[in-house]
Amino acid sequence: MLSANPIFYNIPQFHEKVNFYLKIEGLNIAHSIKLKTAIYLLNDLEKNFGITPEKNTIIESSSGNLGVALSILCKERGYRFICVTDPNISSQNENLIRCYGATVLKVEEKDENGGYLKTRIRYIHHQLSLHKNMAWTNQYANENNILAHYETTAKEILDEIKNIDYLFVGAGTTGTLMGCLRYFKKHSPKTKVIAVDAEGSVTFGGAPKKRYIPGIGTSEKPEISQYETVENIMTIDEPATIRCAHHMLSTYGLLLGGSSCSVIEAVKRYPFTPYQQANVVAICPDLGEKYLNTIYNPSWVSKHFNLALEN
Ligand SMILES: Cc1ncc(COP(=O)(O)O)c(C=O)c1O
């Protein structure tokens, strides 16, 4: 049922054994959770590395959402920004980044794991070696990516819903996941934090495979993914994510982003114990408007996956 609180949605009758809440993160100016990450990363470079718009250009690798968030902040603060991305970026995000005045550099060559991340990072290292005035926010290795979610996302969730049994978090750079693991370990140790990854991602040691949905999953293990112990991992395949997206739309009228639907699919599959009415929260990093040409487009779905969709 739609609630008046735009940030937390309670999904009734989703699962007989749980009270299910979605933490909606797509309602800020950048339309995703990555606005928090962008603010912390850029503040860190300004405060600790003395970058200024007069001297420095910012560069970052992004599947789209961090690119949009950084392009907004860089426009606001006067930096030139280069977003290094790949063909899986949504056309909406690509256009938004350009609209905010940033440069979009799309790598086309796959890396040895069948993804693009290593190619994107190699491109950034090359640019950094050529341009001494270039500064990399480096979301894959910067502690501030974790701190952003420790101080905001995780705290907001526990402040709103005090008694949480399970928290489901999608893993891309793992900034959100690491921040939540650290915060809940300290402030709510009984909460079981479950990492949700994409099939074909190498983050937690899985076999690499071609993937189409941006947001979660990597083709190179992010450095920050080692900063906390991840005990619970669920892996969701992309066809299941797409089926879940169409189910959430047709059943609840919720147009959600791809990674959100991987996380919700993990909740659906989780073997909750029968005796408890567990309180379960799933983080939804963005909404579905950027996926109208892909996940919600039947021709794209049938081109890439052999799927019959729910109406
Ligand atoms: C849509 C979406 N979902 C999930 C994530 C993963 O978040 P994190 O990088 O904090 O692991 C991202 C990151 O870019 C994203 O854009």
The ligand as a Gaussian input file, in Angstrom:
#p B3LYP/6-31G(d) Opt

LIG

0 1
 C       21.138000       1.495000      -8.709000
 C       22.261000       1.132000      -7.792000
 N       22.085000       0.118000      -6.945000
 C       23.059000      -0.280000      -6.111000
 C       24.278000       0.337000      -6.100000
 C       25.350000      -0.180000      -5.189000
 O       25.693000       0.694000      -4.184000
 P       27.170000       0.605000      -3.589000
 O       28.088000       1.147000      -4.621000
 O       27.117000       1.456000      -2.366000
 O       27.461000      -0.819000      -3.295000
 C       24.513000       1.383000      -6.986000
 C       25.819000       2.008000      -7.057000
 O       26.147000       2.696000      -7.995000
 C       23.468000       1.801000      -7.843000
 O       23.648000       2.809000      -8.719000

